[in-house]
Amino acid sequence: MMHNSAFQALVQNFFLKRLMQQRNLSGNTVSSYRDTFKLYIMFLQTEHGVKSEKIAMVHMNAEFVEGFCQYLIQKRGCSLATVTNRLAALKSFLKFALEQAPEHSDTIRQALIIPFRKQEKSVMCFITRNEFDAYIAQCDTNTAIGARDKLMLLLLYNTGVRVSELLSIRYSDIRNLYDSGNASIRIYGKGRKERTVPLWKTTAKYIQKCTESLNISGNDILFLNKNGLPLTRSGVTSRIEKLSQLAASQAPTLQEKNITPHSFRHSVAMNLLQSGVDISTIAIWLGHSSIETTHKYMVADLDLKRKAMESVGDCGNKTYNYKPSKDILEFLKSL
């Protein structure tokens, strides 16, 4: 059995060397991996009585990992998507461990062959211009929250930023704001990659008014909650859910859609695609590392066109190296 201190070192090297140095992952991604390990340690403690300082490689075998997946579903009520993400994080560590500690290859290989849960393919939701106008109509710009919400919606629908990217935007990231024809915004994406996206004239002009009225300038974060603290992912999701309910009365088609903050990103991609923008430019716009990621929008667009065609019918046819921390939890909390 691998000595516990060796296991501790393996985990720390995985985070510090593999994730942060070699792969240069963003802070949000590293945090997701960290949370997976914290949950796994909680699972070992509560379900098997294994204290964090006693965890060894044997506790990463197929039986334990499979049990963890069941624990997430049955005890924590996690979705299959969440379980898949947690399992993927553990498998990433196991692949690293296979390189660093080949003496445990039998244990590791058995855990690596655990299959991912099959998920129903979710329907990709898009927001039409009429639906977007209905969202904007729900924002009372006479209030700070309403003004902020309108700014949030405009940036989401204009730029297609991820929520994590939206929340990290500062006033200083906006370029040429008072030259609305050339205004743009600097975005820090996955893997600490930076890109610049142009802004509509209407978006730029609204940012001018909103930031002036809310006294946002310099290096200030653009989005704050009602308590003056940085807005969170859950805060954005909550506001989108609330605005969706209100906007549905004006745009009934929203009642049939499950709109999330990411739906705005899908919508930007589709708007660009249907406007004739080539797929490589869309990939750069959205910050995709591979055009293959962007290809799904072409497939989705084709599906939409096919459904439209089928609704009309087919003519003539009626059918169709260092000292590790003593406690693994101390290390994870420090990340």
Phi and psi in degrees as GROMACS dihedral restraints (atoms count N, CA, C in turn):
[ dihedral_restraints ]
;  ai    aj    ak    al  type     phi  dphi    fc
    3     4     5     6     1   -64.3    20    10
    4     5     6     7     1   131.6    20    10
    6     7     8     9     1   -62.4    20    10
    7     8     9    10     1   146.4    20    10
    9    10    11    12     1   -57.9    20    10
   10    11    12    13     1   -39.8    20    10
   12    13    14    15     1   -63.2    20    10
   13    14    15    16     1   -32.9    20    10
   15    16    17    18     1   -68.3    20    10
   16    17    18    19     1   -38.1    20    10
   18    19    20    21     1   -66.0    20    10
   19    20    21    22     1   -41.9    20    10
   21    22    23    24     1   -57.6    20    10
   22    23    24    25     1   -45.2    20    10
   24    25    26    27     1   -63.6    20    10
   25    26    27    28     1   -38.0    20    10
   27    28    29    30     1   -62.7    20    10
   28    29    30    31     1   -44.6    20    10
   30    31    32    33     1   -64.8    20    10
   31    32    33    34     1   -44.4    20    10
   33    34    35    36     1   -66.0    20    10
   34    35    36    37     1   -40.6    20    10
   36    37    38    39     1   -65.1    20    10
   37    38    39    40     1   -34.1    20    10
   39    40    41    42     1   -60.8    20    10
   40    41    42    43     1   -45.7    20    10
   42    43    44    45     1   -73.5    20    10
   43    44    45    46     1   -50.3    20    10
   45    46    47    48     1   -75.5    20    10
   46    47    48    49     1   -39.2    20    10
   48    49    50    51     1   -93.8    20    10
   49    50    51    52     1   -53.4    20    10
   51    52    53    54     1   -71.9    20    10
   52    53    54    55     1   -53.6    20    10
   54    55    56    57     1   -75.7    20    10
   55    56    57    58     1   -45.7    20    10
   57    58    59    60     1   -86.8    20    10
   58    59    60    61     1   -43.9    20    10
   60    61    62    63     1   -86.4    20    10
   61    62    63    64     1   -54.5    20    10
   63    64    65    66     1   -74.0    20    10
   64    65    66    67     1   -48.7    20    10
   66    67    68    69     1   -91.1    20    10
   67    68    69    70     1   -15.5    20    10
   69    70    71    72     1    51.3    20    10
   70    71    72    73     1    46.9    20    10
   72    73    74    75     1   -72.1    20    10
   73    74    75    76     1   155.5    20    10
   75    76    77    78     1   -69.9    20    10
   76    77    78    79     1   163.0    20    10
   78    79    80    81     1   -59.8    20    10
   79    80    81    82     1   -37.6    20    10
   81    82    83    84     1   -64.8    20    10
   82    83    84    85     1   -39.6    20    10
   84    85    86    87     1   -69.0    20    10
   85    86    87    88     1   -42.6    20    10
   87    88    89    90     1   -61.3    20    10
   88    89    90    91     1   -39.2    20    10
   90    91    92    93     1   -62.6    20    10
   91    92    93    94     1   -36.8    20    10
   93    94    95    96     1   -64.4    20    10
   94    95    96    97     1   -43.4    20    10
   96    97    98    99     1   -62.5    20    10
   97    98    99   100     1   -43.6    20    10
   99   100   101   102     1   -58.8    20    10
  100   101   102   103     1   -45.2    20    10
  102   103   104   105     1   -63.5    20    10
  103   104   105   106     1   -35.0    20    10
  105   106   107   108     1   -61.8    20    10
  106   107   108   109     1   -45.0    20    10
  108   109   110   111     1   -66.9    20    10
  109   110   111   112     1   -37.1    20    10
  111   112   113   114     1   -64.1    20    10
  112   113   114   115     1   -40.1    20    10
  114   115   116   117     1   -66.5    20    10
  115   116   117   118     1   -38.8    20    10
  117   118   119   120     1   -65.7    20    10
  118   119   120   121     1   -40.9    20    10
  120   121   122   123     1   -64.8    20    10
  121   122   123   124     1   -40.6    20    10
  123   124   125   126     1   -61.1    20    10
  124   125   126   127     1   -41.7    20    10
  126   127   128   129     1   -60.6    20    10
  127   128   129   130     1   -45.7    20    10
  129   130   131   132     1   -64.4    20    10
  130   131   132   133     1   -37.2    20    10
  132   133   134   135     1   -71.9    20    10
  133   134   135   136     1   -48.9    20    10
  135   136   137   138     1   -79.4    20    10
  136   137   138   139     1   -34.6    20    10
  138   139   140   141     1   -94.7    20    10
  139   140   141   142     1   -24.2    20    10
  141   142   143   144     1  -128.9    20    10
  142   143   144   145     1    -0.2    20    10
  144   145   146   147     1    67.5    20    10
  145   146   147   148     1    24.5    20    10
  147   148   149   150     1   -94.9    20    10
  148   149   150   151     1   116.4    20    10
  150   151   152   153     1   -73.2    20    10
  151   152   153   154     1   153.5    20    10
  153   154   155   156     1   -57.9    20    10
  154   155   156   157     1   -36.8    20    10
  156   157   158   159     1   -74.9    20    10
  157   158   159   160     1    -7.1    20    10
  159   160   161   162     1  -105.0    20    10
  160   161   162   163     1    -3.5    20    10
  162   163   164   165     1   -66.1    20    10
  163   164   165   166     1   134.2    20    10
  165   166   167   168     1  -134.8    20    10
  166   167   168   169     1   179.0    20    10
  168   169   170   171     1   -61.7    20    10
  169   170   171   172     1   -28.6    20    10
  171   172   173   174     1   -61.0    20    10
  172   173   174   175     1   -25.5    20    10
  174   175   176   177     1   -82.4    20    10
  175   176   177   178     1     7.7    20    10
  177   178   179   180     1  -113.4    20    10
  178   179   180   181     1    20.5    20    10
  180   181   182   183     1   -77.1    20    10
  181   182   183   184     1   174.2    20    10
  183   184   185   186     1   -58.8    20    10
  184   185   186   187     1   -39.1    20    10
  186   187   188   189     1   -63.6    20    10
  187   188   189   190     1   -44.6    20    10
  189   190   191   192     1   -68.0    20    10
  190   191   192   193     1   -44.0    20    10
  192   193   194   195     1   -65.2    20    10
  193   194   195   196     1   -41.9    20    10
  195   196   197   198     1   -64.1    20    10
  196   197   198   199     1   -40.0    20    10
  198   199   200   201     1   -63.0    20    10
  199   200   201   202     1   -35.3    20    10
  201   202   203   204     1   -63.3    20    10
  202   203   204   205     1   -42.3    20    10
  204   205   206   207     1   -61.6    20    10
  205   206   207   208     1   -43.0    20    10
  207   208   209   210     1   -64.8    20    10
  208   209   210   211     1   -38.5    20    10
  210   211   212   213     1   -61.2    20    10
  211   212   213   214     1   -42.3    20    10
  213   214   215   216     1   -62.8    20    10
  214   215   216   217     1   -39.6    20    10
  216   217   218   219     1   -75.9    20    10
  217   218   219   220     1   -49.9    20    10
  219   220   221   222     1   -82.1    20    10
  220   221   222   223     1   -39.9    20    10
  222   223   224   225     1   -93.8    20    10
  223   224   225   226     1   -31.4    20    10
  225   226   227   228     1  -109.1    20    10
  226   227   228   229     1    -5.8    20    10
  228   229   230   231     1    64.7    20    10
  229   230   231   232     1    31.7    20    10
  231   232   233   234     1   -75.2    20    10
  232   233   234   235     1   151.0    20    10
  234   235   236   237     1   -76.2    20    10
  235   236   237   238     1   164.4    20    10
  237   238   239   240     1   -63.2    20    10
  238   239   240   241     1   -33.1    20    10
  240   241   242   243     1   -63.6    20    10
  241   242   243   244     1   -41.9    20    10
  243   244   245   246     1   -66.4    20    10
  244   245   246   247     1   -43.7    20    10
  246   247   248   249     1   -60.9    20    10
  247   248   249   250     1   -41.1    20    10
  249   250   251   252     1   -61.3    20    10
  250   251   252   253     1   -43.0    20    10
  252   253   254   255     1   -64.9    20    10
  253   254   255   256     1   -41.7    20    10
  255   256   257   258     1   -65.5    20    10
  256   257   258   259     1   -42.5    20    10
  258   259   260   261     1   -65.5    20    10
  259   260   261   262     1   -39.3    20    10
  261   262   263   264     1   -61.9    20    10
  262   263   264   265     1   -38.8    20    10
  264   265   266   267     1   -65.0    20    10
  265   266   267   268     1   -43.2    20    10
  267   268   269   270     1   -65.6    20    10
  268   269   270   271     1   -39.3    20    10
  270   271   272   273     1   -65.8    20    10
  271   272   273   274     1   -35.0    20    10
  273   274   275   276     1   -62.0    20    10
  274   275   276   277     1   -42.6    20    10
  276   277   278   279     1   -65.1    20    10
  277   278   279   280     1   -41.8    20    10
  279   280   281   282     1   -63.5    20    10
  280   281   282   283     1   -37.2    20    10
  282   283   284   285     1   -65.0    20    10
  283   284   285   286     1   -39.1    20    10
  285   286   287   288     1   -64.9    20    10
  286   287   288   289     1   -43.7    20    10
  288   289   290   291     1   -62.9    20    10
  289   290   291   292     1   -34.2    20    10
  291   292   293   294     1   -62.9    20    10
  292   293   294   295     1   -34.8    20    10
  294   295   296   297     1   -74.0    20    10
  295   296   297   298     1   -40.1    20    10
  297   298   299   300     1   -87.4    20    10
  298   299   300   301     1   -28.0    20    10
  300   301   302   303     1  -134.3    20    10
  301   302   303   304     1    66.7    20    10
  303   304   305   306     1   -61.1    20    10
  304   305   306   307     1   -17.4    20    10
  306   307   308   309     1   -64.8    20    10
  307   308   309   310     1   -15.3    20    10
  309   310   311   312     1  -106.3    20    10
  310   311   312   313     1    22.9    20    10
  312   313   314   315     1   -60.0    20    10
  313   314   315   316     1   -37.0    20    10
  315   316   317   318     1   -62.2    20    10
  316   317   318   319     1   -47.9    20    10
  318   319   320   321     1   -61.2    20    10
  319   320   321   322     1   -45.3    20    10
  321   322   323   324     1   -67.6    20    10
  322   323   324   325     1   -45.2    20    10
  324   325   326   327     1   -63.1    20    10
  325   326   327   328     1   -36.7    20    10
  327   328   329   330     1   -65.3    20    10
  328   329   330   331     1   -37.8    20    10
  330   331   332   333     1   -71.9    20    10
  331   332   333   334     1   -33.2    20    10
  333   334   335   336     1   -68.2    20    10
  334   335   336   337     1   -23.2    20    10
  336   337   338   339     1   -87.0    20    10
  337   338   339   340     1     1.2    20    10
  339   340   341   342     1   -60.9    20    10
  340   341   342   343     1   123.5    20    10
  342   343   344   345     1   -75.1    20    10
  343   344   345   346     1   152.6    20    10
  345   346   347   348     1   -76.2    20    10
  346   347   348   349     1   145.9    20    10
  348   349   350   351     1   -65.5    20    10
  349   350   351   352     1   138.1    20    10
  351   352   353   354     1   -74.6    20    10
  352   353   354   355     1   134.8    20    10
  354   355   356   357     1  -120.0    20    10
  355   356   357   358     1   148.1    20    10
  357   358   359   360     1   -69.8    20    10
  358   359   360   361     1   135.0    20    10
  360   361   362   363     1   -68.0    20    10
  361   362   363   364     1   119.8    20    10
  363   364   365   366     1   -74.3    20    10
  364   365   366   367     1   149.9    20    10
  366   367   368   369     1   -79.7    20    10
  367   368   369   370     1   129.4    20    10
  369   370   371   372     1   -77.3    20    10
  370   371   372   373     1   118.3    20    10
  372   373   374   375     1   -93.2    20    10
  373   374   375   376     1   138.6    20    10
  375   376   377   378     1  -123.4    20    10
  376   377   378   379     1   152.1    20    10
  378   379   380   381     1  -109.2    20    10
  379   380   381   382     1   121.4    20    10
  381   382   383   384     1   -76.8    20    10
  382   383   384   385     1   168.2    20    10
  384   385   386   387     1   -64.5    20    10
  385   386   387   388     1   -38.7    20    10
  387   388   389   390     1   -63.5    20    10
  388   389   390   391     1   -40.2    20    10
  390   391   392   393     1   -66.4    20    10
  391   392   393   394     1   -39.6    20    10
  393   394   395   396     1   -64.2    20    10
  394   395   396   397     1   -41.5    20    10
  396   397   398   399     1   -60.6    20    10
  397   398   399   400     1   -34.7    20    10
  399   400   401   402     1   -66.5    20    10
  400   401   402   403     1   -36.9    20    10
  402   403   404   405     1   -63.2    20    10
  403   404   405   406     1   -49.0    20    10
  405   406   407   408     1   -59.4    20    10
  406   407   408   409     1   -36.1    20    10
  408   409   410   411     1   -64.9    20    10
  409   410   411   412     1   -18.9    20    10
  411   412   413   414     1   -85.1    20    10
  412   413   414   415     1    -6.4    20    10
  414   415   416   417     1   -92.5    20    10
  415   416   417   418     1   113.4    20    10
  417   418   419   420     1   -84.0    20    10
  418   419   420   421     1    97.7    20    10
  420   421   422   423     1   -73.6    20    10
  421   422   423   424     1     1.2    20    10
  423   424   425   426     1   -80.2    20    10
  424   425   426   427     1    -9.3    20    10
  426   427   428   429     1  -113.5    20    10
  427   428   429   430     1   155.2    20    10
  429   430   431   432     1   -63.8    20    10
  430   431   432   433     1   -41.0    20    10
  432   433   434   435     1   -66.3    20    10
  433   434   435   436     1   -43.1    20    10
  435   436   437   438     1   -64.2    20    10
  436   437   438   439     1   -41.2    20    10
  438   439   440   441     1   -64.4    20    10
  439   440   441   442     1   -42.2    20    10
  441   442   443   444     1   -64.4    20    10
  442   443   444   445     1   -42.2    20    10
  444   445   446   447     1   -62.0    20    10
  445   446   447   448     1   -41.1    20    10
  447   448   449   450     1   -63.7    20    10
  448   449   450   451     1   -41.0    20    10
  450   451   452   453     1   -63.1    20    10
  451   452   453   454     1   -40.9    20    10
  453   454   455   456     1   -61.4    20    10
  454   455   456   457     1   -46.4    20    10
  456   457   458   459     1   -63.9    20    10
  457   458   459   460     1   -43.3    20    10
  459   460   461   462     1   -61.4    20    10
  460   461   462   463     1   -44.2    20    10
  462   463   464   465     1   -69.3    20    10
  463   464   465   466     1   -38.3    20    10
  465   466   467   468     1   -63.0    20    10
  466   467   468   469     1   -45.5    20    10
  468   469   470   471     1   -79.7    20    10
  469   470   471   472     1   -23.7    20    10
  471   472   473   474     1   -83.3    20    10
  472   473   474   475     1   -45.8    20    10
  474   475   476   477     1  -101.4    20    10
  475   476   477   478     1   -26.7    20    10
  477   478   479   480     1    73.4    20    10
  478   479   480   481     1    26.5    20    10
  480   481   482   483     1   -68.9    20    10
  481   482   483   484     1   151.2    20    10
  483   484   485   486     1   -71.5    20    10
  484   485   486   487     1   158.8    20    10
  486   487   488   489     1   -59.2    20    10
  487   488   489   490     1   -43.9    20    10
  489   490   491   492     1   -60.1    20    10
  490   491   492   493     1   -36.1    20    10
  492   493   494   495     1   -71.3    20    10
  493   494   495   496     1   -41.1    20    10
  495   496   497   498     1   -57.8    20    10
  496   497   498   499     1   -45.7    20    10
  498   499   500   501     1   -71.9    20    10
  499   500   501   502     1   -16.9    20    10
  501   502   503   504     1   -94.2    20    10
  502   503   504   505     1    -3.5    20    10
  504   505   506   507     1   -68.0    20    10
  505   506   507   508     1   132.9    20    10
  507   508   509   510     1  -116.2    20    10
  508   509   510   511     1   159.5    20    10
  510   511   512   513     1   -55.9    20    10
  511   512   513   514     1   -36.7    20    10
  513   514   515   516     1   -68.1    20    10
  514   515   516   517     1   -11.4    20    10
  516   517   518   519     1   -81.9    20    10
  517   518   519   520     1    -9.7    20    10
  519   520   521   522     1   -90.5    20    10
  520   521   522   523     1   127.3    20    10
  522   523   524   525     1  -107.2    20    10
  523   524   525   526     1   144.6    20    10
  525   526   527   528     1    50.0    20    10
  526   527   528   529     1    42.7    20    10
  528   529   530   531     1   -59.9    20    10
  529   530   531   532     1   -38.4    20    10
  531   532   533   534     1   -91.2    20    10
  532   533   534   535     1    10.9    20    10
  534   535   536   537     1  -120.5    20    10
  535   536   537   538     1    73.5    20    10
  537   538   539   540     1   -55.2    20    10
  538   539   540   541     1   -23.2    20    10
  540   541   542   543     1   -74.6    20    10
  541   542   543   544     1   -15.6    20    10
  543   544   545   546     1  -124.8    20    10
  544   545   546   547     1    12.7    20    10
  546   547   548   549     1   -67.0    20    10
  547   548   549   550     1   144.3    20    10
  549   550   551   552     1  -150.2    20    10
  550   551   552   553     1   172.2    20    10
  552   553   554   555     1  -136.0    20    10
  553   554   555   556     1   137.2    20    10
  555   556   557   558     1   -90.6    20    10
  556   557   558   559     1   130.0    20    10
  558   559   560   561     1  -123.8    20    10
  559   560   561   562     1   134.8    20    10
  561   562   563   564     1  -102.8    20    10
  562   563   564   565     1   111.8    20    10
  564   565   566   567     1  -103.5    20    10
  565   566   567   568     1  -160.1    20    10
  567   568   569   570     1   -61.4    20    10
  568   569   570   571     1   147.2    20    10
  570   571   572   573     1    66.4    20    10
  571   572   573   574     1    21.9    20    10
  573   574   575   576     1    61.0    20    10
  574   575   576   577     1    24.4    20    10
  576   577   578   579     1   -82.7    20    10
  577   578   579   580     1   144.3    20    10
  579   580   581   582     1  -113.0    20    10
  580   581   582   583     1   139.8    20    10
  582   583   584   585     1  -144.1    20    10
  583   584   585   586     1   161.5    20    10
  585   586   587   588     1  -122.3    20    10
  586   587   588   589     1   132.5    20    10
  588   589   590   591     1  -122.1    20    10
  589   590   591   592     1   134.7    20    10
  591   592   593   594     1   -70.0    20    10
  592   593   594   595     1   154.5    20    10
  594   595   596   597     1  -112.6    20    10
  595   596   597   598     1   143.4    20    10
  597   598   599   600     1   -61.3    20    10
  598   599   600   601     1   154.3    20    10
  600   601   602   603     1   -60.3    20    10
  601   602   603   604     1   -39.9    20    10
  603   604   605   606     1   -65.2    20    10
  604   605   606   607     1   -37.3    20    10
  606   607   608   609     1   -66.8    20    10
  607   608   609   610     1   -45.3    20    10
  609   610   611   612     1   -61.4    20    10
  610   611   612   613     1   -44.0    20    10
  612   613   614   615     1   -65.3    20    10
  613   614   615   616     1   -37.6    20    10
  615   616   617   618     1   -69.7    20    10
  616   617   618   619     1   -37.9    20    10
  618   619   620   621     1   -59.6    20    10
  619   620   621   622     1   -40.5    20    10
  621   622   623   624     1   -56.7    20    10
  622   623   624   625     1   -53.5    20    10
  624   625   626   627     1   -64.0    20    10
  625   626   627   628     1   -44.5    20    10
  627   628   629   630     1   -66.1    20    10
  628   629   630   631     1   -46.4    20    10
  630   631   632   633     1   -68.1    20    10
  631   632   633   634     1   -32.3    20    10
  633   634   635   636     1   -68.7    20    10
  634   635   636   637     1   -43.7    20    10
  636   637   638   639     1   -71.3    20    10
  637   638   639   640     1   -29.7    20    10
  639   640   641   642     1   -95.8    20    10
  640   641   642   643     1     5.1    20    10
  642   643   644   645     1    56.3    20    10
  643   644   645   646     1    44.8    20    10
  645   646   647   648     1   -98.9    20    10
  646   647   648   649     1   127.6    20    10
  648   649   650   651     1  -158.5    20    10
  649   650   651   652     1   178.3    20    10
  651   652   653   654     1    54.8    20    10
  652   653   654   655     1  -124.3    20    10
  654   655   656   657     1   -99.3    20    10
  655   656   657   658     1    17.6    20    10
  657   658   659   660     1   -65.1    20    10
  658   659   660   661     1   143.2    20    10
  660   661   662   663     1   -71.9    20    10
  661   662   663   664     1   141.2    20    10
  663   664   665   666     1   -72.3    20    10
  664   665   666   667     1   -36.0    20    10
  666   667   668   669     1  -116.3    20    10
  667   668   669   670     1   116.8    20    10
  669   670   671   672     1  -121.2    20    10
  670   671   672   673     1   156.5    20    10
  672   673   674   675     1   -87.8    20    10
  673   674   675   676     1  -175.8    20    10
  675   676   677   678     1   -66.1    20    10
  676   677   678   679     1   -17.1    20    10
  678   679   680   681     1   -94.3    20    10
  679   680   681   682     1     4.3    20    10
  681   682   683   684     1    82.1    20    10
  682   683   684   685     1    11.8    20    10
  684   685   686   687     1  -101.5    20    10
  685   686   687   688     1   158.7    20    10
  687   688   689   690     1   -55.5    20    10
  688   689   690   691     1   133.9    20    10
  690   691   692   693     1   -64.0    20    10
  691   692   693   694     1   144.9    20    10
  693   694   695   696     1  -106.1    20    10
  694   695   696   697     1   169.7    20    10
  696   697   698   699     1   -58.2    20    10
  697   698   699   700     1   -44.9    20    10
  699   700   701   702     1   -65.6    20    10
  700   701   702   703     1   -31.9    20    10
  702   703   704   705     1   -65.1    20    10
  703   704   705   706     1   -42.2    20    10
  705   706   707   708     1   -64.0    20    10
  706   707   708   709     1   -46.3    20    10
  708   709   710   711     1   -59.3    20    10
  709   710   711   712     1   -43.3    20    10
  711   712   713   714     1   -61.8    20    10
  712   713   714   715     1   -43.2    20    10
  714   715   716   717     1   -67.5    20    10
  715   716   717   718     1   -39.4    20    10
  717   718   719   720     1   -64.4    20    10
  718   719   720   721     1   -40.7    20    10
  720   721   722   723     1   -62.5    20    10
  721   722   723   724     1   -44.2    20    10
  723   724   725   726     1   -64.5    20    10
  724   725   726   727     1   -45.9    20    10
  726   727   728   729     1   -66.5    20    10
  727   728   729   730     1   -33.0    20    10
  729   730   731   732     1   -63.9    20    10
  730   731   732   733     1   -42.1    20    10
  732   733   734   735     1   -62.5    20    10
  733   734   735   736     1   -42.6    20    10
  735   736   737   738     1   -70.5    20    10
  736   737   738   739     1   -42.3    20    10
  738   739   740   741     1   -69.7    20    10
  739   740   741   742     1   -24.4    20    10
  741   742   743   744     1   -62.1    20    10
  742   743   744   745     1   -27.0    20    10
  744   745   746   747     1   -69.1    20    10
  745   746   747   748     1   -26.8    20    10
  747   748   749   750     1   -95.5    20    10
  748   749   750   751     1   -30.2    20    10
  750   751   752   753     1  -128.0    20    10
  751   752   753   754     1    85.6    20    10
  753   754   755   756     1   -55.0    20    10
  754   755   756   757     1   -23.9    20    10
  756   757   758   759     1   -62.8    20    10
  757   758   759   760     1   -21.1    20    10
  759   760   761   762     1   -68.1    20    10
  760   761   762   763     1   -22.6    20    10
  762   763   764   765     1   -65.5    20    10
  763   764   765   766     1   -23.2    20    10
  765   766   767   768     1   -94.4    20    10
  766   767   768   769     1     0.6    20    10
  768   769   770   771     1  -117.1    20    10
  769   770   771   772     1   147.6    20    10
  771   772   773   774     1  -101.9    20    10
  772   773   774   775     1    86.7    20    10
  774   775   776   777     1   -83.7    20    10
  775   776   777   778     1   128.0    20    10
  777   778   779   780     1  -123.4    20    10
  778   779   780   781     1   169.2    20    10
  780   781   782   783     1   -54.6    20    10
  781   782   783   784     1   -32.9    20    10
  783   784   785   786     1   -71.5    20    10
  784   785   786   787     1   -19.9    20    10
  786   787   788   789     1   -61.5    20    10
  787   788   789   790     1   -31.2    20    10
  789   790   791   792     1   -66.8    20    10
  790   791   792   793     1   -35.8    20    10
  792   793   794   795     1   -65.4    20    10
  793   794   795   796     1   -44.0    20    10
  795   796   797   798     1   -58.7    20    10
  796   797   798   799     1   -41.5    20    10
  798   799   800   801     1   -65.0    20    10
  799   800   801   802     1   -40.3    20    10
  801   802   803   804     1   -61.5    20    10
  802   803   804   805     1   -44.7    20    10
  804   805   806   807     1   -60.2    20    10
  805   806   807   808     1   -44.6    20    10
  807   808   809   810     1   -68.1    20    10
  808   809   810   811     1   -39.4    20    10
  810   811   812   813     1   -60.8    20    10
  811   812   813   814     1   -42.7    20    10
  813   814   815   816     1   -66.7    20    10
  814   815   816   817     1   -43.4    20    10
  816   817   818   819     1   -62.5    20    10
  817   818   819   820     1   -45.5    20    10
  819   820   821   822     1   -74.3    20    10
  820   821   822   823     1   -13.4    20    10
  822   823   824   825     1   -90.1    20    10
  823   824   825   826     1     1.3    20    10
  825   826   827   828     1    94.2    20    10
  826   827   828   829     1     7.5    20    10
  828   829   830   831     1   -72.7    20    10
  829   830   831   832     1   134.9    20    10
  831   832   833   834     1   -72.9    20    10
  832   833   834   835     1   157.1    20    10
  834   835   836   837     1   -64.5    20    10
  835   836   837   838     1   -32.9    20    10
  837   838   839   840     1   -67.6    20    10
  838   839   840   841     1   -36.1    20    10
  840   841   842   843     1   -68.4    20    10
  841   842   843   844     1   -39.0    20    10
  843   844   845   846     1   -63.4    20    10
  844   845   846   847     1   -39.5    20    10
  846   847   848   849     1   -61.1    20    10
  847   848   849   850     1   -42.5    20    10
  849   850   851   852     1   -66.6    20    10
  850   851   852   853     1   -42.6    20    10
  852   853   854   855     1   -57.8    20    10
  853   854   855   856     1   -45.6    20    10
  855   856   857   858     1   -85.2    20    10
  856   857   858   859     1    -9.9    20    10
  858   859   860   861     1    80.0    20    10
  859   860   861   862     1    27.3    20    10
  861   862   863   864     1   -76.6    20    10
  862   863   864   865     1   137.4    20    10
  864   865   866   867     1   -79.8    20    10
  865   866   867   868     1   -17.7    20    10
  867   868   869   870     1  -138.3    20    10
  868   869   870   871     1   140.2    20    10
  870   871   872   873     1   -63.8    20    10
  871   872   873   874     1   -25.6    20    10
  873   874   875   876     1   -58.8    20    10
  874   875   876   877     1   -34.3    20    10
  876   877   878   879     1   -64.5    20    10
  877   878   879   880     1   -38.2    20    10
  879   880   881   882     1   -76.3    20    10
  880   881   882   883     1   -22.4    20    10
  882   883   884   885     1   -58.8    20    10
  883   884   885   886     1   -27.4    20    10
  885   886   887   888     1   -60.2    20    10
  886   887   888   889     1   -27.1    20    10
  888   889   890   891     1   -72.8    20    10
  889   890   891   892     1   -33.3    20    10
  891   892   893   894     1   -64.9    20    10
  892   893   894   895     1   -40.8    20    10
  894   895   896   897     1   -64.7    20    10
  895   896   897   898     1   -44.1    20    10
  897   898   899   900     1   -63.9    20    10
  898   899   900   901     1   -40.3    20    10
  900   901   902   903     1   -64.2    20    10
  901   902   903   904     1   -40.1    20    10
  903   904   905   906     1   -64.0    20    10
  904   905   906   907     1   -40.3    20    10
  906   907   908   909     1   -61.8    20    10
  907   908   909   910     1   -42.2    20    10
  909   910   911   912     1   -62.8    20    10
  910   911   912   913     1   -43.0    20    10
  912   913   914   915     1   -66.2    20    10
  913   914   915   916     1   -37.1    20    10
  915   916   917   918     1   -65.6    20    10
  916   917   918   919     1   -42.1    20    10
  918   919   920   921     1   -63.3    20    10
  919   920   921   922     1   -38.6    20    10
  921   922   923   924     1   -64.0    20    10
  922   923   924   925     1   -40.7    20    10
  924   925   926   927     1   -65.0    20    10
  925   926   927   928     1   -43.0    20    10
  927   928   929   930     1   -67.5    20    10
  928   929   930   931     1   -29.8    20    10
  930   931   932   933     1   -68.1    20    10
  931   932   933   934     1   -27.0    20    10
  933   934   935   936     1   -79.4    20    10
  934   935   936   937     1   -37.3    20    10
  936   937   938   939     1   106.1    20    10
  937   938   939   940     1   161.8    20    10
  939   940   941   942     1  -101.6    20    10
  940   941   942   943     1   118.1    20    10
  942   943   944   945     1   -58.5    20    10
  943   944   945   946     1   128.3    20    10
  945   946   947   948     1    81.6    20    10
  946   947   948   949     1     2.7    20    10
  948   949   950   951     1  -148.5    20    10
  949   950   951   952     1   123.5    20    10
  951   952   953   954     1   -90.5    20    10
  952   953   954   955     1    -0.8    20    10
  954   955   956   957     1  -114.7    20    10
  955   956   957   958     1   160.2    20    10
  963   964   965   966     1   178.9    20    10
  964   965   966   967     1   172.1    20    10
  966   967   968   969     1   -85.0    20    10
  967   968   969   970     1   121.7    20    10
  969   970   971   972     1   -72.5    20    10
  970   971   972   973     1   158.0    20    10
  972   973   974   975     1   -61.7    20    10
  973   974   975   976     1   149.0    20    10
  975   976   977   978     1   -66.2    20    10
  976   977   978   979     1   -38.8    20    10
  978   979   980   981     1  -116.1    20    10
  979   980   981   982     1   125.5    20    10
  981   982   983   984     1   -61.9    20    10
  982   983   984   985     1   -32.7    20    10
  984   985   986   987     1   -67.3    20    10
  985   986   987   988     1   -36.5    20    10
  987   988   989   990     1   -60.9    20    10
  988   989   990   991     1   -42.3    20    10
  990   991   992   993     1   -64.3    20    10
  991   992   993   994     1   -47.6    20    10
  993   994   995   996     1   -61.8    20    10
  994   995   996   997     1   -38.5    20    10
  996   997   998   999     1   -67.8    20    10
  997   998   999  1000     1   -25.0    20    10
  999  1000  1001  1002     1   -79.8    20    10
 1000  1001  1002  1003     1   -13.3    20    10
